[in-house]
Amino acid sequence: MKSLISIHDFSKQELLYIMERAADFERDHHQPVLKGKVVAAIFFEPSTRTRLSFETAANRLGARVVGFSDAGNTSVSKGETLKDTIMMVSNYADLIVMRHPLEGSARYASEVSKVPVVNAGDGANQHPSQTLLDMYSIQKTQGRLDDLTITMVGDLKYGRTVHSLLQAMSHFNTRFKFIAPPELQMPDEYKNYLKERGLSFSEHTNLEENINDTDILYMTRVQRERFHDSIEYEKVKNVYELKNSMLKNTRDNLRILHPLPRVNEINADVDNNPKAYYFEQARNGVFTRMAIIDYLLSVRREA
């Protein structure tokens, strides 16, 4: 049985296979290859895109979806442990998609579950399905994954999407630029990860001066929910705002990605620029998650 908890759970070959399968599902949205299967979507933390995307993916594959989007309406509110919840849900479903605010919770769930688990985000740790849809978006817009410059902007300290994407793209000789205020810089563990692999990166604080030589501009919001001190959040919440005028001298192939939701970090005047790709990126999530669900259940069938 195989789960997807960290992007490291998939080899480079598996990552590329998911890209190919996502393209298949994009060409033909409705392939009921999982008719009769049940997917449990259990979200202990608020979500719109990820939850609806997974539910849409499961439905298009012919599976039925059960679960919850508010843990307050479940036995968790009565004190039920995560272990008991997972063991219960794994009795009902063929695969579990889980979001939880605690780092490491998804890995623990996969260890006690009887069925595959997909991590839909565990705190500030990992968000591997977002990473795969990001990679698919990069491949679609750039025509390749190798030899690209990716600039990551905003909350690089708590942003699980940038942490996962950095590790996945390390397979493809990527150059990174990190733009963040001192309070939200990329943690040392991820910079050391790149150093160990001989990949280059640079750190900056100014947005406008550092986007003209990049292929992918990956914007992130400053996440209020990760801050224990509201004063610290207020200091950095609007530190960057990408405006259409700032894109004038950027590369023609530049595409702007964002895991969404956005707050103030991308001005609405960017939306009509052909370099804006974040809404199409979200759409790509359905096809990518179809590929993930199908692959994990196929592995289980073949075991």
PEUR-V761083 format. One record per residue. RES is the residue in three letters. SS is DSSP state (h for helix, s for strand, l for the rest). PSI is psi in whole degrees, -180 to 180 (999 if undefined). Layout:
res-><RES	RES>
ss-><SS	SS>
psi-><PSI	PSI>
//
This chain:
res-><MET	LYS	SER	LEU	ILE	SER	ILE	HIS	ASP	PHE	SER	LYS	GLN	GLU	LEU	LEU	TYR	ILE	MET	GLU	ARG	ALA	ALA	ASP	PHE	GLU	ARG	ASP	HIS	HIS	GLN	PRO	VAL	LEU	LYS	GLY	LYS	VAL	VAL	ALA	ALA	ILE	PHE	PHE	GLU	PRO	SER	THR	ARG	THR	ARG	LEU	SER	PHE	GLU	THR	ALA	ALA	ASN	ARG	LEU	GLY	ALA	ARG	VAL	VAL	GLY	PHE	SER	ASP	ALA	GLY	ASN	THR	SER	VAL	SER	LYS	GLY	GLU	THR	LEU	LYS	ASP	THR	ILE	MET	MET	VAL	SER	ASN	TYR	ALA	ASP	LEU	ILE	VAL	MET	ARG	HIS	PRO	LEU	GLU	GLY	SER	ALA	ARG	TYR	ALA	SER	GLU	VAL	SER	LYS	VAL	PRO	VAL	VAL	ASN	ALA	GLY	ASP	GLY	ALA	ASN	GLN	HIS	PRO	SER	GLN	THR	LEU	LEU	ASP	MET	TYR	SER	ILE	GLN	LYS	THR	GLN	GLY	ARG	LEU	ASP	ASP	LEU	THR	ILE	THR	MET	VAL	GLY	ASP	LEU	LYS	TYR	GLY	ARG	THR	VAL	HIS	SER	LEU	LEU	GLN	ALA	MET	SER	HIS	PHE	ASN	THR	ARG	PHE	LYS	PHE	ILE	ALA	PRO	PRO	GLU	LEU	GLN	MET	PRO	ASP	GLU	TYR	LYS	ASN	TYR	LEU	LYS	GLU	ARG	GLY	LEU	SER	PHE	SER	GLU	HIS	THR	ASN	LEU	GLU	GLU	ASN	ILE	ASN	ASP	THR	ASP	ILE	LEU	TYR	MET	THR	ARG	VAL	GLN	ARG	GLU	ARG	PHE	HIS	ASP	SER	ILE	GLU	TYR	GLU	LYS	VAL	LYS	ASN	VAL	TYR	GLU	LEU	LYS	ASN	SER	MET	LEU	LYS	ASN	THR	ARG	ASP	ASN	LEU	ARG	ILE	LEU	HIS	PRO	LEU	PRO	ARG	VAL	ASN	GLU	ILE	ASN	ALA	ASP	VAL	ASP	ASN	ASN	PRO	LYS	ALA	TYR	TYR	PHE	GLU	GLN	ALA	ARG	ASN	GLY	VAL	PHE	THR	ARG	MET	ALA	ILE	ILE	ASP	TYR	LEU	LEU	SER	VAL	ARG	ARG	GLU	ALA>
ss-><l	l	l	s	l	l	h	h	h	l	l	h	h	h	h	h	h	h	h	h	h	h	h	h	h	h	h	l	l	l	l	l	l	l	l	l	l	s	s	s	s	s	s	l	l	l	l	l	h	h	h	h	h	h	h	h	h	h	h	h	l	l	l	s	s	s	s	s	l	l	h	h	h	l	h	h	h	h	l	l	l	h	h	h	h	h	h	h	h	h	h	h	l	l	s	s	s	s	s	s	l	l	l	l	h	h	h	h	h	h	h	h	l	l	l	s	s	s	s	s	s	s	l	l	l	l	l	h	h	h	h	h	h	h	h	h	h	h	h	h	h	h	l	l	l	l	l	l	s	s	s	s	s	l	l	l	l	l	l	h	h	h	h	h	h	h	h	h	h	h	h	h	l	l	s	s	s	s	s	l	l	h	h	h	l	l	l	h	h	h	h	h	h	h	h	h	l	l	l	l	s	s	s	s	l	l	l	h	h	h	l	l	l	l	l	s	s	s	s	l	l	l	l	h	h	h	l	l	l	h	h	h	h	h	h	h	l	l	l	l	l	s	l	h	h	h	h	l	l	l	l	l	l	l	s	s	s	s	l	l	l	l	l	l	l	s	l	h	h	h	l	l	l	l	l	s	l	h	h	h	h	h	h	h	h	h	h	h	h	h	h	h	h	h	h	h	h	h	h	h	h	h	l>
psi-><134	137	167	95	-43	155	-21	-11	-16	134	171	-40	-39	-38	-45	-35	-42	-38	-46	-43	-37	-40	-38	-46	-30	-38	-34	97	-36	99	94	55	-13	29	130	-9	159	129	127	122	105	114	108	-1	148	144	143	-67	-49	-47	-50	-35	-46	-42	-40	-43	-46	-42	-41	-23	-3	1	159	151	131	171	-160	155	4	106	-18	-18	14	-179	-10	-37	-17	-1	8	138	160	-40	-49	-39	-47	-44	-37	-51	-36	-13	-23	-22	164	-17	144	130	123	134	136	144	-15	129	136	-9	-37	-40	-43	-43	-40	-26	-25	-12	149	-8	165	146	135	125	112	23	119	96	-136	16	-80	156	71	-32	-33	-40	-43	-37	-31	-44	-41	-39	-40	-46	-41	-41	-27	-16	5	168	-21	151	52	157	121	125	122	133	137	-122	87	-9	-49	-6	100	-26	-40	-34	-46	-43	-41	-46	-39	-43	-7	-14	-14	32	51	143	135	144	132	123	113	154	162	-33	-18	27	158	130	151	-34	-35	-33	-39	-36	-44	-39	-42	-26	6	27	144	147	157	154	139	167	-17	126	-56	-32	-5	27	0	-12	32	154	-39	125	109	103	147	154	155	121	105	-38	-13	-8	132	-20	113	-28	-42	-40	-45	-31	-30	-2	-32	35	-31	142	115	125	155	-37	-23	-10	1	-41	17	165	149	-32	-1	136	139	122	155	131	-14	151	151	159	-87	4	-14	117	148	-21	-8	-23	-36	-1	134	-13	-13	126	7	-30	-40	-37	-45	-40	-38	-21	-34	-48	-39	-41	-29	-44	-40	-50	-48	-42	-47	-39	-28	-42	-42	-38	-37	-12	999>
//
